Amino acid sequence: MGQRLNRCFDVPGALPPPLLPLKRRLLLLSIMLFLWLYMFYSCAGSCAALPGLAPRGSAPPEESGPGEPRAAPAALSPISAFLNGSGSKRLPQAIIIGVKKGGTRALLEFLRVHPDVRAVGAEPHFFDRNYERGLAWYRDLMPRTLEGQITMEKTPSYFVTKEAPARISSMAKGTKLIVVVRDPVTRAISDYTQTLSKKPDIPTFESLTFKNRTTGLIDTSWSAIQIGIYAKHLENWLLYFPIGQILFVSGERLISDPAGELGRVQDFLGLKRIITDKHFYFNKTKGFPCLKKAEGSSKPHCLGKTKGRTHPDIDQEVVQRLRDFYRPFNMKFYQMTGQDFGWD
């Protein structure tokens, strides 16, 4: 009977009996190793959630302002991030804070080509319109990032929002700030052109520029004019951030030499220079550079029809008066930043 049973197991391809115990031992060891790793990472995630404890090497919790809720911990535990590779949501380490119609959308789209940059597509407007929602709400808007990647967002109105510098500093004093600036006269006309496309019945640019055209008094309460007084707004930011923590990007050079400006931005963010000339081509129809391949795509990508609008013809006398108005502010801005943007 025993011999008959032995013959039953003697099938072609079967492992010899002496190897079966070794195979079982290896399988048991693998299962034990997996369980040990699972328990280790689960413990690390649980410990991080305890008050006063954090995994070794992790950053301290972000400070919140008076009366604000503390930022919520990252949603994924270490084991979850380890298994699915999706990373966790973090508050931004860098923010493009301005300026409107300066080229902020172009800069963000160009930066998103970099594998170590993850950015919110829409403008969160947290530090100017949604601050009462709290840091946990803000963090939840952010994309998931892996270790070594930078989380970014851009909201151009921050630069002219009086409360924004203190609020961002309260979130994280080390936040890196990027300001894209452009000739304030051209920027004002571009701003007006955008409004005109939405409200065709608004007054002319010339009539909005002056409180009284006869006296030549510029209306600085008009936002299109007020935004371009860069030196005035920068003074507010320097109360909370050192000048070395703010990078000023030329909107003009972003068009004429996008790779050069992106090189400066990558250096500022501590990133490897991956975005180079090979990523761009110049679109003659739009009049600005476009990406040969956008983030997550193999096709060329240009900014939408809302970018690169044709400006209306503006009375050259009005343009010259605006240049005269902005000149002293521009000179001060050059001194403050240590850069001559060549707007005169």
C-alpha atoms as a printed R data frame, in Angstrom:
    type eleno elety resid chain resno       x       y       z
1   ATOM     1    CA   MET     A     1   0.000   0.000   0.000
2   ATOM     2    CA   GLY     A     2   2.821   2.422   0.941
3   ATOM     3    CA   GLN     A     3   4.678   1.674  -2.273
4   ATOM     4    CA   ARG     A     4   1.461   2.329  -4.232
5   ATOM     5    CA   LEU     A     5   1.019   5.780  -2.590
6   ATOM     6    CA   ASN     A     6   4.634   6.709  -3.269
7   ATOM     7    CA   ARG     A     7   4.129   5.857  -6.922
8   ATOM     8    CA   CYS     A     8   1.039   8.112  -6.995
9   ATOM     9    CA   PHE     A     9   3.161  11.154  -6.056
10  ATOM    10    CA   ASP     A    10   5.896  10.225  -8.507
11  ATOM    11    CA   VAL     A    11   4.622  12.515 -11.294
12  ATOM    12    CA   PRO     A    12   6.812  14.226 -13.904
13  ATOM    13    CA   GLY     A    13   7.980  17.728 -12.852
14  ATOM    14    CA   ALA     A    14   7.249  17.222  -9.138
15  ATOM    15    CA   LEU     A    15   9.897  18.367  -6.670
16  ATOM    16    CA   PRO     A    16  11.935  15.640  -5.053
17  ATOM    17    CA   PRO     A    17  10.749  15.015  -1.469
18  ATOM    18    CA   PRO     A    18  13.940  16.338   0.177
19  ATOM    19    CA   LEU     A    19  13.343  19.856  -1.312
20  ATOM    20    CA   LEU     A    20   9.799  20.298   0.004
21  ATOM    21    CA   PRO     A    21  10.767  21.170   3.594
22  ATOM    22    CA   LEU     A    22  13.265  23.800   2.318
23  ATOM    23    CA   LYS     A    23  10.619  25.393   0.099
24  ATOM    24    CA   ARG     A    24   8.195  25.553   3.048
25  ATOM    25    CA   ARG     A    25  10.821  27.165   5.255
26  ATOM    26    CA   LEU     A    26  11.552  29.849   2.624
27  ATOM    27    CA   LEU     A    27   7.840  30.547   2.235
28  ATOM    28    CA   LEU     A    28   7.397  30.881   6.000
29  ATOM    29    CA   LEU     A    29  10.407  33.213   6.232
30  ATOM    30    CA   SER     A    30   8.985  35.416   3.446
31  ATOM    31    CA   ILE     A    31   5.604  35.645   5.180
32  ATOM    32    CA   MET     A    32   7.242  36.508   8.506
33  ATOM    33    CA   LEU     A    33   9.405  39.189   6.874
34  ATOM    34    CA   PHE     A    34   6.372  40.772   5.206
35  ATOM    35    CA   LEU     A    35   4.424  40.770   8.492
36  ATOM    36    CA   TRP     A    36   7.366  42.290  10.331
37  ATOM    37    CA   LEU     A    37   7.676  45.092   7.747
38  ATOM    38    CA   TYR     A    38   3.939  45.703   7.882
39  ATOM    39    CA   MET     A    39   3.967  45.975  11.694
40  ATOM    40    CA   PHE     A    40   7.046  48.226  11.635
41  ATOM    41    CA   TYR     A    41   5.599  50.747   9.164
42  ATOM    42    CA   SER     A    42   2.171  50.644  10.779
43  ATOM    43    CA   CYS     A    43   3.738  51.430  14.120
44  ATOM    44    CA   ALA     A    44   5.668  54.307  12.563
45  ATOM    45    CA   GLY     A    45   2.457  55.755  11.175
46  ATOM    46    CA   SER     A    46   0.631  55.370  14.499
47  ATOM    47    CA   CYS     A    47   3.455  56.892  16.493
48  ATOM    48    CA   ALA     A    48   3.531  59.917  14.198
49  ATOM    49    CA   ALA     A    49  -0.100  60.605  15.054
50  ATOM    50    CA   LEU     A    50   0.573  60.727  18.805
51  ATOM    51    CA   PRO     A    51   0.926  64.199  20.368
52  ATOM    52    CA   GLY     A    52   4.536  65.283  20.615
53  ATOM    53    CA   LEU     A    53   5.840  62.324  18.577
54  ATOM    54    CA   ALA     A    54   6.959  62.207  14.969
55  ATOM    55    CA   PRO     A    55   8.936  59.780  12.839
56  ATOM    56    CA   ARG     A    56  12.679  60.360  12.939
57  ATOM    57    CA   GLY     A    57  13.782  62.838  10.292
58  ATOM    58    CA   SER     A    58  10.330  64.291   9.719
59  ATOM    59    CA   ALA     A    59   9.686  68.021   9.680
60  ATOM    60    CA   PRO     A    60   8.053  69.643  12.726
61  ATOM    61    CA   PRO     A    61   4.349  70.475  12.417
62  ATOM    62    CA   GLU     A    62   3.598  73.781  10.719
63  ATOM    63    CA   GLU     A    63   2.790  76.678  12.985
64  ATOM    64    CA   SER     A    64  -0.652  78.213  12.744
65  ATOM    65    CA   GLY     A    65  -1.723  81.730  13.497
66  ATOM    66    CA   PRO     A    66  -3.711  82.764  16.563
67  ATOM    67    CA   GLY     A    67  -7.123  81.171  16.637
68  ATOM    68    CA   GLU     A    68  -6.431  78.967  13.613
69  ATOM    69    CA   PRO     A    69  -6.751  75.205  13.568
70  ATOM    70    CA   ARG     A    70  -3.497  73.356  13.302
71  ATOM    71    CA   ALA     A    71  -2.754  71.800   9.944
72  ATOM    72    CA   ALA     A    72  -4.108  68.284   9.668
73  ATOM    73    CA   PRO     A    73  -1.533  65.484   9.477
74  ATOM    74    CA   ALA     A    74  -0.812  63.878   6.125
75  ATOM    75    CA   ALA     A    75  -3.653  61.613   5.066
76  ATOM    76    CA   LEU     A    76  -1.543  58.582   4.189
77  ATOM    77    CA   SER     A    77   0.326  56.446   6.697
78  ATOM    78    CA   PRO     A    78   3.902  55.474   5.770
79  ATOM    79    CA   ILE     A    79   2.840  51.917   4.885
80  ATOM    80    CA   SER     A    80   0.099  53.220   2.564
81  ATOM    81    CA   ALA     A    81   2.524  55.556   0.812
82  ATOM    82    CA   PHE     A    82   5.028  52.693   0.629
83  ATOM    83    CA   LEU     A    83   2.509  50.329  -0.969
84  ATOM    84    CA   ASN     A    84   0.778  52.640  -3.447
85  ATOM    85    CA   GLY     A    85   3.554  55.196  -4.092
86  ATOM    86    CA   SER     A    86   1.141  58.117  -4.193
87  ATOM    87    CA   GLY     A    87   2.842  60.237  -1.538
88  ATOM    88    CA   SER     A    88   1.081  62.695   0.765
89  ATOM    89    CA   LYS     A    89  -0.405  66.168   0.696
90  ATOM    90    CA   ARG     A    90   1.832  68.939   2.011
91  ATOM    91    CA   LEU     A    91   1.555  72.676   2.424
92  ATOM    92    CA   PRO     A    92   3.424  74.436  -0.415
93  ATOM    93    CA   GLN     A    93   7.134  75.076  -0.013
94  ATOM    94    CA   ALA     A    94   7.047  77.667  -2.818
95  ATOM    95    CA   ILE     A    95   4.339  80.074  -4.019
96  ATOM    96    CA   ILE     A    96   4.110  82.264  -7.133
97  ATOM    97    CA   ILE     A    97   2.606  85.354  -5.498
98  ATOM    98    CA   GLY     A    98   2.327  87.679  -8.478
99  ATOM    99    CA   VAL     A    99   1.791  89.658 -10.494
100 ATOM   100    CA   LYS     A   100  -1.466  89.581 -12.429
101 ATOM   101    CA   LYS     A   101  -0.871  89.633 -16.212
102 ATOM   102    CA   GLY     A   102   2.849  89.283 -15.627
103 ATOM   103    CA   GLY     A   103   3.266  85.728 -16.936
104 ATOM   104    CA   THR     A   104   2.457  83.647 -13.860
105 ATOM   105    CA   ARG     A   105   0.407  81.051 -15.762
106 ATOM   106    CA   ALA     A   106   3.185  80.526 -18.289
107 ATOM   107    CA   LEU     A   107   5.754  80.105 -15.521
108 ATOM   108    CA   LEU     A   108   3.618  77.576 -13.651
109 ATOM   109    CA   GLU     A   109   2.917  75.531 -16.794
110 ATOM   110    CA   PHE     A   110   6.617  75.513 -17.672
111 ATOM   111    CA   LEU     A   111   7.604  74.458 -14.146
112 ATOM   112    CA   ARG     A   112   5.140  71.583 -14.101
113 ATOM   113    CA   VAL     A   113   7.260  69.861 -16.742
114 ATOM   114    CA   HIS     A   114   9.864  69.246 -14.019
115 ATOM   115    CA   PRO     A   115   9.390  65.804 -12.409
116 ATOM   116    CA   ASP     A   116  10.116  67.212  -8.947
117 ATOM   117    CA   VAL     A   117   7.472  69.950  -9.101
118 ATOM   118    CA   ARG     A   118   3.828  69.251  -8.260
119 ATOM   119    CA   ALA     A   119   1.466  72.200  -8.450
120 ATOM   120    CA   VAL     A   120  -2.200  73.068  -8.102
121 ATOM   121    CA   GLY     A   121  -3.716  73.966 -11.467
122 ATOM   122    CA   ALA     A   122  -6.392  76.415 -10.301
123 ATOM   123    CA   GLU     A   123  -5.586  79.445  -8.149
124 ATOM   124    CA   PRO     A   124  -6.505  78.628  -4.510
125 ATOM   125    CA   HIS     A   125  -6.811  82.285  -3.373
126 ATOM   126    CA   PHE     A   126  -6.290  81.029   0.174
127 ATOM   127    CA   PHE     A   127  -4.303  83.927   1.635
128 ATOM   128    CA   ASP     A   128  -6.608  86.611   0.218
129 ATOM   129    CA   ARG     A   129 -10.163  85.193  -0.069
130 ATOM   130    CA   ASN     A   130 -10.371  81.846   1.737
131 ATOM   131    CA   TYR     A   131  -8.132  82.254   4.780
132 ATOM   132    CA   GLU     A   132 -10.944  81.604   7.247
133 ATOM   133    CA   ARG     A   133 -11.238  78.046   5.885
134 ATOM   134    CA   GLY     A   134  -7.985  77.107   7.636
135 ATOM   135    CA   LEU     A   135  -4.741  75.389   6.739
136 ATOM   136    CA   ALA     A   136  -6.275  71.919   6.688
137 ATOM   137    CA   TRP     A   137  -8.609  73.031   3.871
138 ATOM   138    CA   TYR     A   138  -5.661  74.615   2.043
139 ATOM   139    CA   ARG     A   139  -3.495  71.513   2.381
140 ATOM   140    CA   ASP     A   140  -6.287  69.351   1.010
141 ATOM   141    CA   LEU     A   141  -6.183  71.336  -2.246
142 ATOM   142    CA   MET     A   142  -2.557  70.374  -2.810
143 ATOM   143    CA   PRO     A   143  -1.469  67.477  -5.019
144 ATOM   144    CA   ARG     A   144   0.185  64.453  -3.435
145 ATOM   145    CA   THR     A   145   3.966  64.558  -3.492
146 ATOM   146    CA   LEU     A   146   6.747  62.072  -2.898
147 ATOM   147    CA   GLU     A   147   9.862  62.671  -0.831
148 ATOM   148    CA   GLY     A   148  12.062  65.243  -2.563
149 ATOM   149    CA   GLN     A   149   9.278  66.813  -4.642
150 ATOM   150    CA   ILE     A   150   8.181  70.431  -4.223
151 ATOM   151    CA   THR     A   151   4.546  71.446  -3.729
152 ATOM   152    CA   MET     A   152   3.617  74.765  -5.381
153 ATOM   153    CA   GLU     A   153   0.671  77.015  -6.091
154 ATOM   154    CA   LYS     A   154   0.183  80.371  -7.774
155 ATOM   155    CA   THR     A   155  -2.235  83.182  -6.966
156 ATOM   156    CA   PRO     A   156  -1.090  86.519  -8.481
157 ATOM   157    CA   SER     A   157  -3.341  88.659  -6.285
158 ATOM   158    CA   TYR     A   158  -1.297  87.732  -3.190
159 ATOM   159    CA   PHE     A   159   1.352  90.314  -4.129
160 ATOM   160    CA   VAL     A   160  -1.072  93.219  -3.689
161 ATOM   161    CA   THR     A   161  -2.955  91.761  -0.692
162 ATOM   162    CA   LYS     A   162  -1.857  93.550   2.463
163 ATOM   163    CA   GLU     A   163  -2.531  90.589   4.786
164 ATOM   164    CA   ALA     A   164  -0.862  87.932   2.594
165 ATOM   165    CA   PRO     A   165   2.783  88.324   3.760
166 ATOM   166    CA   ALA     A   166   1.939  87.876   7.453
167 ATOM   167    CA   ARG     A   167  -0.354  84.942   6.711
168 ATOM   168    CA   ILE     A   168   2.193  83.087   4.578
169 ATOM   169    CA   SER     A   169   4.915  83.768   7.142
170 ATOM   170    CA   SER     A   170   2.621  82.357   9.835
171 ATOM   171    CA   MET     A   171   2.213  79.178   7.800
172 ATOM   172    CA   ALA     A   172   5.973  78.728   7.211
173 ATOM   173    CA   LYS     A   173   8.639  81.418   7.470
174 ATOM   174    CA   GLY     A   174  10.842  79.511   5.042
175 ATOM   175    CA   THR     A   175   8.352  79.551   2.159
176 ATOM   176    CA   LYS     A   176  10.063  80.532  -1.105
177 ATOM   177    CA   LEU     A   177   8.274  83.280  -3.020
178 ATOM   178    CA   ILE     A   178   8.333  83.971  -6.759
179 ATOM   179    CA   VAL     A   179   7.162  87.232  -8.354
180 ATOM   180    CA   VAL     A   180   6.812  87.516 -12.131
181 ATOM   181    CA   VAL     A   181   7.004  91.208 -13.047
182 ATOM   182    CA   ARG     A   182   6.442  92.983 -16.343
183 ATOM   183    CA   ASP     A   183   6.687  96.542 -17.667
184 ATOM   184    CA   PRO     A   184   3.920  98.162 -15.574
185 ATOM   185    CA   VAL     A   185   2.555 100.135 -18.535
186 ATOM   186    CA   THR     A   186   2.250  97.047 -20.745
187 ATOM   187    CA   ARG     A   187   0.882  95.114 -17.784
188 ATOM   188    CA   ALA     A   188  -1.830  97.746 -17.187
189 ATOM   189    CA   ILE     A   189  -2.890  97.638 -20.844
190 ATOM   190    CA   SER     A   190  -2.979  93.819 -20.731
191 ATOM   191    CA   ASP     A   191  -5.081  93.981 -17.562
192 ATOM   192    CA   TYR     A   192  -7.515  96.362 -19.270
193 ATOM   193    CA   THR     A   193  -7.643  94.130 -22.361
194 ATOM   194    CA   GLN     A   194  -8.674  91.169 -20.234
195 ATOM   195    CA   THR     A   195 -11.466  93.157 -18.576
196 ATOM   196    CA   LEU     A   196 -12.577  94.525 -21.954
197 ATOM   197    CA   SER     A   197 -12.984  90.970 -23.293
198 ATOM   198    CA   LYS     A   198 -15.474  90.273 -20.491
199 ATOM   199    CA   LYS     A   199 -17.141  93.700 -20.345
200 ATOM   200    CA   PRO     A   200 -17.079  95.328 -23.799
201 ATOM   201    CA   ASP     A   201 -19.009  98.384 -22.573
202 ATOM   202    CA   ILE     A   202 -16.411  99.611 -20.029
203 ATOM   203    CA   PRO     A   203 -14.929 103.115 -20.464
204 ATOM   204    CA   THR     A   204 -11.783 103.616 -22.537
205 ATOM   205    CA   PHE     A   205  -8.344 102.933 -21.095
206 ATOM   206    CA   GLU     A   206  -7.504 106.631 -21.425
207 ATOM   207    CA   SER     A   207 -10.510 107.775 -19.385
208 ATOM   208    CA   LEU     A   208  -9.844 105.244 -16.621
209 ATOM   209    CA   THR     A   209  -6.164 106.188 -16.357
210 ATOM   210    CA   PHE     A   210  -6.723 109.746 -15.127
211 ATOM   211    CA   LYS     A   211  -8.657 111.302 -12.296
212 ATOM   212    CA   ASN     A   212  -8.516 114.421 -14.427
213 ATOM   213    CA   ARG     A   213  -6.925 114.189 -17.865
214 ATOM   214    CA   THR     A   214  -6.542 117.950 -18.127
215 ATOM   215    CA   THR     A   215  -4.298 118.078 -15.061
216 ATOM   216    CA   GLY     A   216  -2.680 114.747 -15.895
217 ATOM   217    CA   LEU     A   217  -3.345 113.315 -12.418
218 ATOM   218    CA   ILE     A   218  -3.085 109.509 -12.578
219 ATOM   219    CA   ASP     A   219  -5.859 107.548 -10.850
220 ATOM   220    CA   THR     A   220  -3.880 105.198  -8.595
221 ATOM   221    CA   SER     A   221  -7.095 103.773  -7.154
222 ATOM   222    CA   TRP     A   222  -7.693 101.926 -10.437
223 ATOM   223    CA   SER     A   223  -6.314  98.423  -9.865
224 ATOM   224    CA   ALA     A   224  -4.771  98.220 -13.333
225 ATOM   225    CA   ILE     A   225  -2.531 101.156 -12.382
226 ATOM   226    CA   GLN     A   226  -2.094 100.346  -8.696
227 ATOM   227    CA   ILE     A   227  -0.740  96.811  -9.232
228 ATOM   228    CA   GLY     A   228   2.212  98.164 -11.231
229 ATOM   229    CA   ILE     A   229   3.607 100.201  -8.330
230 ATOM   230    CA   TYR     A   230   5.794  97.214  -7.474
231 ATOM   231    CA   ALA     A   231   8.091  98.975  -5.003
232 ATOM   232    CA   LYS     A   232   5.167  99.923  -2.772
233 ATOM   233    CA   HIS     A   233   3.866  96.350  -2.572
234 ATOM   234    CA   LEU     A   234   7.342  94.871  -2.105
235 ATOM   235    CA   GLU     A   235   7.908  97.020   0.999
236 ATOM   236    CA   ASN     A   236   5.064  95.156   2.689
237 ATOM   237    CA   TRP     A   237   6.598  91.752   1.864
238 ATOM   238    CA   LEU     A   238  10.027  92.744   3.152
239 ATOM   239    CA   LEU     A   239   8.530  93.253   6.606
240 ATOM   240    CA   TYR     A   240   8.119  89.459   6.811
241 ATOM   241    CA   PHE     A   241  10.569  87.909   4.320
242 ATOM   242    CA   PRO     A   242  14.236  88.618   3.494
243 ATOM   243    CA   ILE     A   243  14.878  89.752  -0.066
244 ATOM   244    CA   GLY     A   244  16.917  86.597  -0.721
245 ATOM   245    CA   GLN     A   245  13.814  84.478  -0.163
246 ATOM   246    CA   ILE     A   246  11.995  86.176  -3.048
247 ATOM   247    CA   LEU     A   247  12.852  85.524  -6.698
248 ATOM   248    CA   PHE     A   248  11.900  88.138  -9.280
249 ATOM   249    CA   VAL     A   249  11.260  86.724 -12.736
250 ATOM   250    CA   SER     A   250  11.181  89.013 -15.767
251 ATOM   251    CA   GLY     A   251   7.980  88.574 -17.754
252 ATOM   252    CA   GLU     A   252   9.768  89.910 -20.829
253 ATOM   253    CA   ARG     A   253  12.665  87.447 -20.540
254 ATOM   254    CA   LEU     A   254  10.185  84.652 -19.894
255 ATOM   255    CA   ILE     A   255   9.092  85.263 -23.501
256 ATOM   256    CA   SER     A   256  12.473  86.009 -25.109
257 ATOM   257    CA   ASP     A   257  14.521  83.451 -23.160
258 ATOM   258    CA   PRO     A   258  12.222  81.013 -21.312
259 ATOM   259    CA   ALA     A   259  14.969  78.442 -20.675
260 ATOM   260    CA   GLY     A   260  17.220  81.108 -19.130
261 ATOM   261    CA   GLU     A   261  14.545  82.318 -16.724
262 ATOM   262    CA   LEU     A   262  13.515  78.739 -15.901
263 ATOM   263    CA   GLY     A   263  17.155  77.986 -15.118
264 ATOM   264    CA   ARG     A   264  17.139  80.747 -12.492
265 ATOM   265    CA   VAL     A   265  13.863  79.468 -11.048
266 ATOM   266    CA   GLN     A   266  15.127  75.883 -10.838
267 ATOM   267    CA   ASP     A   267  18.295  77.073  -9.069
268 ATOM   268    CA   PHE     A   268  16.217  79.134  -6.632
269 ATOM   269    CA   LEU     A   269  14.048  76.124  -5.797
270 ATOM   270    CA   GLY     A   270  17.069  73.862  -5.366
271 ATOM   271    CA   LEU     A   271  16.107  71.711  -8.334
272 ATOM   272    CA   LYS     A   272  18.278  70.073 -10.937
273 ATOM   273    CA   ARG     A   273  18.229  72.016 -14.225
274 ATOM   274    CA   ILE     A   274  16.034  69.683 -16.236
275 ATOM   275    CA   ILE     A   275  13.918  72.264 -18.124
276 ATOM   276    CA   THR     A   276  16.113  73.591 -20.962
277 ATOM   277    CA   ASP     A   277  15.878  75.007 -24.499
278 ATOM   278    CA   LYS     A   278  14.842  71.602 -25.830
279 ATOM   279    CA   HIS     A   279  11.457  71.948 -24.082
280 ATOM   280    CA   PHE     A   280  10.346  75.100 -25.970
281 ATOM   281    CA   TYR     A   281   9.412  76.338 -29.407
282 ATOM   282    CA   PHE     A   282   8.289  79.847 -30.347
283 ATOM   283    CA   ASN     A   283   4.717  80.202 -31.576
284 ATOM   284    CA   LYS     A   284   4.701  83.125 -34.049
285 ATOM   285    CA   THR     A   285   0.899  83.341 -34.083
286 ATOM   286    CA   LYS     A   286   0.615  83.817 -30.320
287 ATOM   287    CA   GLY     A   287   3.895  85.670 -29.985
288 ATOM   288    CA   PHE     A   288   5.290  83.673 -27.077
289 ATOM   289    CA   PRO     A   289   7.022  80.343 -26.387
290 ATOM   290    CA   CYS     A   290   5.109  77.098 -26.032
291 ATOM   291    CA   LEU     A   291   6.018  73.679 -24.673
292 ATOM   292    CA   LYS     A   292   6.973  70.897 -27.063
293 ATOM   293    CA   LYS     A   293   5.504  68.462 -24.562
294 ATOM   294    CA   ALA     A   294   3.218  69.408 -21.681
295 ATOM   295    CA   GLU     A   295   3.106  67.670 -18.299
296 ATOM   296    CA   GLY     A   296   1.794  64.128 -18.761
297 ATOM   297    CA   SER     A   297   1.463  64.507 -22.541
298 ATOM   298    CA   SER     A   298   3.472  63.836 -25.671
299 ATOM   299    CA   LYS     A   299   1.824  66.685 -27.613
300 ATOM   300    CA   PRO     A   300   2.861  70.359 -27.940
301 ATOM   301    CA   HIS     A   301   1.073  72.718 -25.582
302 ATOM   302    CA   CYS     A   302   0.398  76.461 -25.765
303 ATOM   303    CA   LEU     A   303  -1.509  78.579 -23.299
304 ATOM   304    CA   GLY     A   304  -5.189  79.067 -24.136
305 ATOM   305    CA   LYS     A   305  -6.915  81.773 -26.133
306 ATOM   306    CA   THR     A   306  -7.197  83.988 -23.035
307 ATOM   307    CA   LYS     A   307  -3.417  84.488 -23.225
308 ATOM   308    CA   GLY     A   308  -1.723  86.644 -25.828
309 ATOM   309    CA   ARG     A   309  -4.762  88.791 -26.663
310 ATOM   310    CA   THR     A   310  -4.216  91.667 -29.100
311 ATOM   311    CA   HIS     A   311  -4.056  94.950 -27.174
312 ATOM   312    CA   PRO     A   312  -6.215  97.883 -28.261
313 ATOM   313    CA   ASP     A   313  -4.499 100.980 -29.650
314 ATOM   314    CA   ILE     A   314  -3.815 103.378 -26.784
315 ATOM   315    CA   ASP     A   315  -3.147 107.107 -27.181
316 ATOM   316    CA   GLN     A   316   0.653 107.412 -27.130
317 ATOM   317    CA   GLU     A   317   0.465 110.594 -25.059
318 ATOM   318    CA   VAL     A   318  -1.290 108.587 -22.338
319 ATOM   319    CA   VAL     A   319   1.310 105.823 -22.604
320 ATOM   320    CA   GLN     A   320   4.107 108.386 -22.169
321 ATOM   321    CA   ARG     A   321   2.426 109.972 -19.158
322 ATOM   322    CA   LEU     A   322   2.159 106.528 -17.575
323 ATOM   323    CA   ARG     A   323   5.840 105.881 -18.245
324 ATOM   324    CA   ASP     A   324   6.710 109.155 -16.534
325 ATOM   325    CA   PHE     A   325   4.473 108.231 -13.615
326 ATOM   326    CA   TYR     A   326   6.003 104.781 -13.112
327 ATOM   327    CA   ARG     A   327   9.656 105.785 -13.650
328 ATOM   328    CA   PRO     A   328  10.532 106.731 -10.024
329 ATOM   329    CA   PHE     A   329   8.752 103.641  -8.697
330 ATOM   330    CA   ASN     A   330  10.617 101.471 -11.211
331 ATOM   331    CA   MET     A   331  13.962 102.961 -10.181
332 ATOM   332    CA   LYS     A   332  13.226 102.204  -6.540
333 ATOM   333    CA   PHE     A   333  12.143  98.676  -7.438
334 ATOM   334    CA   TYR     A   334  15.432  98.122  -9.304
335 ATOM   335    CA   GLN     A   335  17.350  99.239  -6.204
336 ATOM   336    CA   MET     A   336  15.326  97.038  -3.867
337 ATOM   337    CA   THR     A   337  15.729  93.910  -5.983
338 ATOM   338    CA   GLY     A   338  19.219  94.542  -7.358
339 ATOM   339    CA   GLN     A   339  17.887  93.981 -10.881
340 ATOM   340    CA   ASP     A   340  17.417  96.373 -13.796
341 ATOM   341    CA   PHE     A   341  14.418  95.165 -15.769
342 ATOM   342    CA   GLY     A   342  14.950  97.735 -18.539
343 ATOM   343    CA   TRP     A   343  11.444  99.163 -18.649
344 ATOM   344    CA   ASP     A   344  12.532 102.707 -19.576
